[in-house]
Amino acid sequence: MHNTMSTLQETKKTGLTSALFQDWVNASPRVDAFAATIQEAAHSFLTQGIPTTKHEEWKYTNVSKLATTEFEFSAINNTLKKDDLKEMKITADAVIVVVENGIINKEASSMETLPKGIHIGSIHDMLENAEVKKHFLQHADYKTEPFVALNTATFSDAVCIIADANVEMETPIQLMMVNTCNEYNAYIPIRVLVVADKNASIHVVETFSTKGNNTTAFVNAVSEVVVADNAKVNYVKLQDESANTTHINYHRVAMARDSYQHLTTLSLGGGLIRNNLNIRLGDINGTAYLNGLTLARNTQLVDHHTVVDHAMPHCYSNELYKNLIDDKAQGVFNGKIFVRKDAQKTNAFQSNKNLLLSNDATMNAKPQLEIFADDVKCSHGATTGQLDDDALFYLRARGIGEDAARALLNHAFAADVIEGIAHEGIKEKMLDVLNYKLN
């Protein structure tokens, strides 16, 4: 890895599309082994630019300020200690990987004791791993996705999680993404690679949080997940950041024969959140679940864009996305299901349900199906409404205050998204977080 500190410090602040940014990337490839890809990704980003609302995929999500904001690119020292993060642990026994401002903080992490066949570390330490060599930077498409290109051009570190063939790990792996930048506008690229080899099974949780609320931060996160033959990956994302945070997340899953993946995304805090979730069922008998829950208040905007690509026959997918939108917040759901010509015997289902909790709340829903096979079972639908007045009256007539009654109804609406989480400890923690947010 090049020593880039002096270059970064000289380039204190820069816009993402400025000439200084080009100079910064060109002079400072982060990992020598991927220098060519980094340069190509930088060129791709500068060619694509920051998308505008004229782009159909960004019609309801305006990120134009990212093109004019000056962000701090200097390297940031890790400051967190283990004791700072106790309350953020998902379960008492979880393996913790702390990613502070995009860089792994080994001192605050707990990766010392891992089961045989589980490998976790920085990209700088795992370059010789065969699965890392095969899959790193290979699945998220930087040629067509501008923020993937930006992430690929600017990442300083990456978390790599490899589960060898036939290894089953019930203990969850928690990637604790923490922004501790409180003195300037921070640009934070985060990169993750997860590979579950044949017959492996793992639980991974990404939690995003902010220490302090004074910074306008841009978190740009990309996760690539590979699920090999008959492997199983249960994945949870919890986004609970400050109101000044823009969070753009790209999650790409490549699924093999007889594989299984379950992804739950909980967007409970932040300023602007855009989740791009892309699942490709690339061989027969794959099973994919995508669940999502949004609690949006004040002037938040939360946008879920999902793509489930059925490329081969005899696969199953099921999506359930629910949004609770309050105040002047905005929600977006754009869900696409592709069923390719050869993907006969596909079962694909998609449901989007939304509650508007104020007269000023906004929800834009666009479920989509594109089917090129003729022997399939597919459905999709979206509903948007308000709390049931009869149910609210029923609860209040039994002595329950209005606020508590509304919280109970909201919980009943939202909880089934979390109930789908397989790991009981993770599920219990997520329900606790939901209860706290609703009350």
N, C-alpha and C positions, 0 to 999 in steps of 0.2 A: 504494500500500500504506500502510495506517495505521502510524504509529509506535506500536508496542505495548509498547515496552520498560518504561516505567514501570508500566503495568498488570500486566505479567507479573511484574515484580520484587516488586510488592506482594502478588501471589498466589503466594507462594513454593511452597507445596505444597498439593495438593488431591486429594481422591478423584475418580475419574472420573465418579461419578454424584452428586456433591454440589452444593449450591446455588452454591458458589464456582466450580465448573466452569461452570455455566450463566452466571454473571456474566462469567466470563473469556471465553467464546465470544461472548456477546452484545455485549460491549464492544470486542472485538478481531477483527473479520473480517480475515483475512490479505491477501486480494486483493480490491480493491474490485469488480472486474468480476464476481466470483462471490459477492458478499456474500449475495444471496438464497438461493443454493444452500447456502452454509455454514450459514446460520440454519436452513434446512429440515432439513439433515442433523443439526444439533445436536439439534433437536427429535425427529427420528427416533431418534437414539441414546438419548436420555433416556427415550423412550417404550418402546423395546425393552429397554434395560438390558443388563447383562452376562448372557449365557446361562448356564443351570445344567445339571447333568447330567440333569435331568428333560426337557430338550429332546432329542428323538431324535437330532438332528445333533451333539449334544455329550455323548452318553451316556457315552463313555469318556474324555472330555477335560474335566477340571475346571479351569475358569478363574475360579472364584468369588473367589479371593484378589485378583483385579484390581479387584473392587468395593470392597474394604476397604483396599487399600494406598494410601498417600499418595504421589503422584508429583510430581516437580519439573517445572514447566512453564516455568521461566524460559528466556529465550534463551541460547544457549551460543556462545561465541566459537570460531571455527575455529582450531585450533592445529597441525594437521598440515602438514608440508612434503613436497615431492616425494621427498626422500631417505628419508623415514620409510616409504615405501610400495613401495620397489623390489621387495622379495621377494614382494609381494602381486600383482604384475602377472601376468596370464594368459599373455600373449605379449609379446615384446620390442617389437613394433610396435603394440600395442593403443592405441586412443584411450581415455584414462582420464578418467572423470568421478568425482571424489571427492565423496561425500555424507557429510559429517561431522555426526553427530547430527541428521540430517534436512535439513541445509542444504548446498547446493553450495559446496564450497571451491574457488574458481576458481584460487587460487594453487597449490594442490597438484595440480590437474588438468592434463591435456595435451589441450586442445581447440583449439589455435591453428591447426593445419593440417588442414582437412577437405576431402574430395573435393567437387567441385562437385555440388550437389544434396543434400548431407547437412547438416542443420541440427540442432545440439545446443545446449541452453542451459537456463537457468532459466525457469520460467513467467513471471517478472517481465519477462524480456527478450523473450519470444516471444508476447506476447498478441495481436500483430497478425498472426501467421501464420494463414493461412486454415484449415489442418488443425487447429491448436490450437483455434481458435475453434469448429470443428465438433465436435471429439471430446473435449476436456478435460472431465472429470467426467461424461461421458455414458454410460459403459458399465458400470462397476461399480455395482451396485444398492445404494444406501444406504438405500432404503426397506425392504428385507427383510434386509439383512446388517448386524448391529449394529456390527461393527468397521470395515466400509466407511464407515458413517455417522460413527463416531468419527474416522476418518482424514480424511474430507471436512470435518468441522467444525473440525479442529485443525491441518491441514498449514500449515507456514510457507513451504515452498518445494516445487518439483517439478521433476523432470528431464523435458525434452521432447526427443524424438528423432524427426525427420521425415526420411524418405527420399523425395525427389521421384520422380515417375514415370520409369521406365526406368533408374534409377540402381542399379548393383550395386556393393556395397562388401564386399570380401573381408576387409579388416582388421576385427578384432572391436572392438566398442565395449564397454568394461568399466565398469560402474557399481559403484564401490568404496564400499559402504556401511559406514562405520566408526563404532562407538560409542566415544567417548573420555571418557565421563562416569564418573568414578571416585570421586566424593565424595557422591553422593546417589542416590536412586531416580529414574531417568530415564525419562520417557515420550518416545519418539522416533517421530513419524509420518513415513513416507517415501512419496512419491508419484512415480509414473513414468507417462509417456505415450509410447508408441511407435507411429508410423504409417508403414507401408510402402505408398506409393502404387502405382498400377498398374505391374506388371512390375518393381517394385523388389525388391532382395534384400539382406538385412543379417544380421549376426551380433551378438547382444547377450548379454552375460554380467553377471549380478548376483552380486556376492560380498559376503557379510555377515560381519563380523568384529568383535572387541572388543579394544580396547587397555586392558589391565588387567582384573582379575577381581574387583574388590571391590564392584561395584555391582549392585543388583537392577534390571535394565532391562527395559522393555517396548517392544519394537520392533513397530510396527503399520504394515505395508507394503502398499500397493495399487499394482498395475501394470495399466494398460489398454493392450492391444495391438490395433491395427487392421491387418488384412491385406487389402489391396484386390485387385481382379481380377488374377489371374495373378502376384501378389506372393509373396515367400518370406521367412519369418522363422525363423531358427534361434535358439533362446533357451536359456540355461543359467542355473540358479540354484544357487549354492554357499553353503550355510548352515553356518558354522563359528564359532560364537560361544561366549561363556563359559557355564559351567554355571548362572549366575545370571540368564540371559536368558530371558524369555518372548518368543517370536517368533510373531506371527500374520500370515500372508501371504495376500493375496487377489490372484489373477492371472486377469484376464478377457480372453479373446481373441475378437474379432469377425472372422469370416472371410467373404470374398466369393467370387465365382465363380472357379473354377480356381486358388484360392489354396492355399498350403502353409505349414504351421507345424510345427516340431519343438521340443518343450519337454522339457528334462531337469532334474529337481530332485534335488540331492544334499544330503541332510540329515545332516551329519557331526558337528555339535557344537552344543551349546545345552542349555538346561534343558527347557523345554516348547516344542515347535514344532507349529504347526498350519498346514498348507498347504491353502488352498481354491483349486482350479484349475478354472476354468470355461471351456470351449471351446464356441463356437456356430458350427456350420457353416450359415451363413445363405443360401448359394446353391449351385448345382450344381457338382459336380466338385471339391469341396474335399477336402484331404488333411491329416489331423492325427495327429501322433504325440505321445504323452505317456509319458515314461520317468521313473522315480523310484527312488532308492536311499537307504536309511536304514542308518546304523551307530549303534546306540543302546547306551549303556553306563550303568553306575551306576544312577541313578534317573531317567534321561531319559524323556521321553514325546514321541514323534513321531507325528503324526496327518496322514495324507494323505486329503483329501476331494476327489474329482474328479467333475466333471460334463462329459460330452460330449453336446451337444444336436444331434442330426441333424434339422435343420428342413427340408431340401430333398433331392431325390433325387440319386443317383449320387455319393455321398460315401463316403469311407473314413476310418476311425479305428482306431488300434492303441495300446493301453496295455500297458506292462510295468512293474510296480512290485515291487521286491525289498527285503526287510528283513532285516538281521542284528541280532538283539536279544540282548544279553548282560546279565549281572548281574541287577539287579532292574528293568531298563528295560522300557518298554511301547511297543508299536507298534500303530497303528491304520491300517487301510485301508478306506475307504468309497468305492467307485467306482460311479458311476451312468452308464448310457448310456440316453438317450432317443432313440427313433426315432419321429418324428412321422408323422401319417397320410399326409402328402404325400411323405414321404421314401422312396419306393420305390427299389429297387436299392442299398440301403445295405449296406456291408460294415463291420462294427464288431466289434472283438475286444479282449478285456481279460484280462490275466493278472496274478495276484498270487502271488508265491512268497516264503516266509518261512523263515528258519532261527533256531531258538532255541538259543542257545549256552550257556545255563545252565538249571538247574531252576527258577529264580525268574523267568525272563523271561516276558513275556506278550505275546500278539499277538491282536488282534481284527480279523477280516477280514469284510467284507460287500460282495461284488460284487453289482451289481444291473443288471437289464435291464428297460426298459419299452418295449415295441414295439407301435406302433399301425398299422404298415404290414404288408402280407402278402408282399411280394416282397423279402426281405432275407436276408443271411447274417450272423449274429451269434453270438458265443460269449463266455463268461466263465468264470473259474474261479479258485480260490484253494487253495494247498497250504501247510501248515505242518509242519515236521519238524526234525530235528537232523542234524548232520554224519554222513555215511556212515562207519560204523565200519570197513567193509572197505577203503574208500579210504584212511582214516587209517592202518590197519594196513599197507597196501601201501606208503605213503610212508615210514613208520617202519622198515619192513623193509629199506629201501634207504638207511638211514643218516641220514635226515632227522629232526631233533629234533621233539618233539611240538608245540611252539609254532610252529615254522616250517611243519610239515605242516598245522596248522590254518590258518595264515595263507594258505598256498597254496590250500587248498580254499575258504576264504572268498573269496579273490581270484577264483578260477574261477567261483564262484557270482555274484559281484557285477559283474564286469568288463563283461559284455555290455550292461549298462545304459549304461555310458559309451561303449562301442564304437559306439553309434548316433549319437554327436555327429558332425556333418558336418565341422566345421573341424578339421584335423589338429593344429594348435597347441593349440587348446582341449582337444581329446581327450587329447593327450599330458600336458598340465598336470593334468587331472583324474585321469588314471591315476596320476601321481606322488603326488597328494594321497591317493588311495585306498591306494596302497602304504604311504605313511607312516602312515596311520591304522591299517592292519591289522597293521603291524609294531611 
